[in-house]
């Protein structure tokens, strides 16, 4: 069975993220993209539009590495499970993020939720 095209697109985006290919990442976002970061930390909140989303993503301290665990995709949705690791100021982050996403009619990411399996650890790292 071949991978759904939306799964392949998301996989390329995460690969680009890990090597600093931010232009590739941005190309996968709809103009009106919305990101939701759960928790109680410096990144928590909702960010609207490509510029706001890119600003928050590149402002993450410790530039996290995202290792794909599982990706499920349909024509309208993606859910990715990523092992995310980072280090900064003596702190370490090692969480699994579940990232449900909605896509627009062009297959671009329209809305994303960041949900950590260890929200307390995620909050401590980003606080």
C-alpha positions as CSV (number, residue, x, y, z in Angstrom):
1,X,0.0,0.0,0.0
2,X,1.3,3.4,-0.9
3,X,1.4,6.3,1.5
4,X,-1.4,8.9,1.3
5,X,-0.1,12.0,-0.5
6,X,-1.0,14.2,2.5
7,X,1.1,11.9,4.8
8,X,4.0,12.2,2.4
9,X,3.7,16.0,2.4
10,X,3.6,16.1,6.2
11,X,6.6,13.8,6.4
12,X,8.6,16.2,4.1
13,X,7.6,19.1,6.3
14,X,9.0,17.4,9.4
15,X,12.2,16.4,7.6
16,X,12.6,20.0,6.4
17,X,12.1,21.3,10.0
18,X,14.9,19.0,11.3
19,X,17.4,20.5,8.8
20,X,16.2,24.1,9.1
21,X,14.3,24.1,5.8
22,X,11.8,26.7,7.0
23,X,10.8,27.8,3.4
24,X,9.6,24.2,2.7
25,X,7.7,24.2,6.0
26,X,6.0,27.5,5.2
27,X,4.9,26.3,1.7
28,X,2.9,23.6,3.4
29,X,0.8,26.1,5.4
30,X,-2.4,27.8,4.2
31,X,-2.2,31.6,4.3
32,X,-4.7,31.6,7.2
33,X,-3.1,28.7,9.1
34,X,-3.9,28.5,12.9
35,X,-1.7,26.8,15.5
36,X,-2.9,25.9,19.0
37,X,-0.2,25.2,21.7
38,X,-1.7,23.6,24.8
39,X,-0.5,24.1,28.3
40,X,0.8,26.9,30.5
41,X,4.1,28.1,29.1
42,X,5.7,30.8,27.0
43,X,4.4,29.3,23.8
44,X,0.8,28.4,24.9
45,X,-1.9,30.1,22.9
46,X,-3.3,30.4,19.4
47,X,-1.3,31.8,16.5
48,X,-3.0,32.9,13.3
49,X,-1.5,33.4,9.9
50,X,1.7,32.2,8.3
51,X,3.9,35.0,9.8
52,X,2.7,34.5,13.4
53,X,3.0,30.7,13.1
54,X,6.5,30.9,11.6
55,X,7.5,33.4,14.3
56,X,6.5,31.1,17.2
57,X,8.0,28.0,15.6
58,X,11.4,29.6,15.1
59,X,11.4,31.3,18.5
60,X,11.3,27.9,20.3
61,X,14.3,27.7,22.6
62,X,16.6,24.7,22.0
63,X,15.3,24.2,18.4
64,X,13.6,20.8,19.0
65,X,14.2,17.8,16.9
66,X,11.1,15.9,15.7
67,X,11.3,12.2,15.0
68,X,8.3,10.8,13.2
69,X,6.7,7.8,15.1
70,X,3.4,7.5,13.2
71,X,1.4,9.5,10.7
72,X,-2.2,8.9,9.6
73,X,-3.7,10.9,6.8
74,X,-6.9,11.3,4.8
75,X,-8.0,13.9,2.3
76,X,-9.0,16.3,5.0
77,X,-7.0,15.4,8.1
78,X,-3.5,14.3,9.3
79,X,-2.5,13.2,12.8
80,X,1.2,12.9,13.4
81,X,2.8,11.4,16.5
82,X,6.3,12.8,17.0
83,X,9.0,12.2,19.5
84,X,10.3,15.7,20.2
85,X,13.7,16.3,22.0
86,X,15.6,19.4,22.8
87,X,18.1,20.8,25.3
88,X,18.6,24.3,26.7
89,X,20.0,25.9,29.9
90,X,20.4,22.5,31.6
91,X,16.8,21.5,30.8
92,X,15.9,18.6,28.5
93,X,12.7,17.9,26.6
94,X,11.7,14.4,25.6
95,X,7.9,14.1,24.8
96,X,5.6,12.6,22.3
97,X,3.4,15.2,20.6
98,X,0.1,14.2,19.0
99,X,-0.5,16.8,16.3
100,X,-4.0,16.6,14.8
101,X,-4.2,18.8,11.7
102,X,-7.0,20.0,9.3
103,X,-6.2,20.6,5.7
104,X,-7.8,23.0,3.2
105,X,-9.0,22.0,-0.3
106,X,-5.5,22.5,-1.7
107,X,-4.0,20.0,0.8
108,X,-2.3,22.8,2.8
109,X,-2.3,22.7,6.6
110,X,-5.1,24.9,7.9
111,X,-5.1,24.2,11.6
112,X,-2.8,22.3,14.1
113,X,-3.0,21.4,17.7
114,X,0.1,20.6,19.8
115,X,-0.7,18.0,22.5
116,X,2.1,16.6,24.6
117,X,2.0,13.3,26.4
118,X,3.8,15.0,29.3
119,X,2.3,18.5,29.4
120,X,4.0,19.3,32.7
121,X,7.4,18.5,31.3
122,X,6.6,20.4,28.1
123,X,5.5,23.4,30.2
124,X,8.6,23.3,32.3
125,X,10.9,23.2,29.3
126,X,9.1,26.2,27.6
127,X,8.6,28.3,30.7
